[in-house]
Amino acid sequence: MVKIKIIIAFTFAMIACVLTIFSALAEHARLMTILYRMGVSMFLVGVLGYIAANFMQPYIEQKLIEQKPEGQKTDISQTPLNDSDEGSQAKQDAQFSPLTAEKLDRITTAK
């Protein structure tokens, strides 16, 4: 979860950096002033973003856990465990027959 916190903090810091650059360019600031403002804003917003990510961590973990699919792993190559099932009995009774021209004529299509 530390990786997510760092990503959130870095994202906030980059947004603050871009906004700082735009505001400094709008004010016609010198290059050293722009660099100083960028460094300070990236550091402060990065630290605040990391702290905010600590508070968001339980919510993020809960959402990530909810997104994980839960279910039973099945192997389709296995034979049915219980032969008394209706489906398995029908499968045993069914015989394979190839598709012939006669059967092809019986297939209806939407026009």
C-alpha positions as CSV (number, residue, x, y, z in Angstrom):
1,M,0.0,0.0,0.0
2,V,3.0,2.3,0.3
3,K,3.2,2.3,-3.5
4,I,-0.3,3.7,-3.8
5,K,0.5,6.4,-1.2
6,I,3.5,7.5,-3.1
7,I,1.6,7.5,-6.4
8,I,-1.1,9.7,-4.9
9,A,1.5,12.0,-3.3
10,F,3.4,12.3,-6.6
11,T,0.3,13.0,-8.6
12,F,-0.8,15.8,-6.2
13,A,2.8,17.2,-6.4
14,M,2.8,17.2,-10.2
15,I,-0.5,18.9,-10.4
16,A,0.7,21.5,-7.9
17,C,3.9,21.9,-10.0
18,V,2.0,22.5,-13.2
19,L,-0.3,25.0,-11.6
20,T,2.7,26.8,-10.0
21,I,4.4,27.0,-13.4
22,F,1.3,28.5,-15.0
23,S,0.8,31.1,-12.3
24,A,4.5,32.0,-12.4
25,L,4.4,32.4,-16.1
26,A,1.3,34.5,-15.9
27,E,3.1,36.8,-13.4
28,H,6.2,37.0,-15.7
29,A,8.4,35.7,-12.8
30,R,12.1,35.1,-13.3
31,L,13.5,31.6,-13.9
32,M,15.0,31.2,-10.4
33,T,11.7,32.3,-8.8
34,I,9.8,29.8,-10.9
35,L,12.2,27.0,-9.9
36,Y,12.1,27.9,-6.2
37,R,8.3,28.0,-6.2
38,M,8.1,24.7,-8.0
39,G,10.4,23.0,-5.5
40,V,8.6,24.4,-2.5
41,S,5.1,23.5,-3.9
42,M,6.2,20.0,-4.9
43,F,7.7,19.3,-1.5
44,L,4.8,20.7,0.5
45,V,2.0,19.2,-1.6
46,G,3.9,15.9,-1.9
47,V,4.0,15.7,1.9
48,L,0.4,16.7,2.3
49,G,-0.6,14.2,-0.4
50,Y,1.2,11.4,1.4
51,I,-0.6,12.4,4.6
52,A,-3.9,12.5,2.7
53,A,-3.2,9.1,1.2
54,N,-2.8,7.7,4.7
55,F,-6.3,8.8,5.5
56,M,-7.6,7.4,2.2
57,Q,-5.9,4.1,2.6
58,P,-8.7,2.2,4.3
59,Y,-11.2,3.3,1.7
60,I,-8.9,2.4,-1.2
61,E,-8.1,-1.0,0.3
62,Q,-11.9,-1.7,0.7
63,K,-12.5,-0.8,-2.9
64,L,-9.7,-2.9,-4.1
65,I,-10.9,-5.9,-2.1
66,E,-14.4,-5.4,-3.5
67,Q,-13.1,-5.5,-7.0
68,K,-11.4,-8.9,-6.7
69,P,-13.6,-11.6,-8.2
70,E,-14.4,-14.3,-5.7
71,G,-15.7,-17.7,-6.7
72,Q,-15.0,-21.3,-7.0
73,K,-12.3,-22.5,-9.3
74,T,-13.6,-25.2,-11.6
75,D,-11.9,-27.4,-14.1
76,I,-14.1,-28.0,-17.1
77,S,-12.2,-31.2,-18.0
78,Q,-13.4,-32.9,-14.8
79,T,-16.2,-35.4,-15.0
80,P,-19.3,-34.6,-12.9
81,L,-18.9,-35.7,-9.3
82,N,-22.6,-36.8,-8.9
83,D,-24.0,-38.9,-11.7
84,S,-27.6,-38.5,-10.4
85,D,-27.7,-34.9,-11.8
86,E,-30.2,-34.4,-14.6
87,G,-27.6,-32.6,-16.7
88,S,-25.0,-35.3,-16.4
89,Q,-27.6,-38.0,-17.3
90,A,-28.7,-36.1,-20.4
91,K,-25.1,-35.7,-21.5
92,Q,-24.6,-39.5,-21.1
93,D,-27.7,-40.2,-23.1
94,A,-26.9,-37.8,-25.9
95,Q,-25.1,-39.3,-28.9
96,F,-22.9,-37.3,-31.2
97,S,-24.3,-37.0,-34.7
98,P,-22.6,-34.9,-37.4
99,L,-24.3,-32.1,-39.2
100,T,-25.7,-33.3,-42.5
101,A,-27.5,-31.6,-45.3
102,E,-30.8,-32.8,-44.0
103,K,-30.2,-31.2,-40.6
104,L,-28.9,-28.1,-42.2
105,D,-32.3,-27.6,-44.0
106,R,-34.1,-27.6,-40.7
107,I,-32.1,-24.7,-39.3
108,T,-34.1,-21.5,-39.6
109,T,-32.6,-18.0,-39.9
110,A,-34.0,-14.6,-39.4
111,K,-34.8,-12.7,-42.6
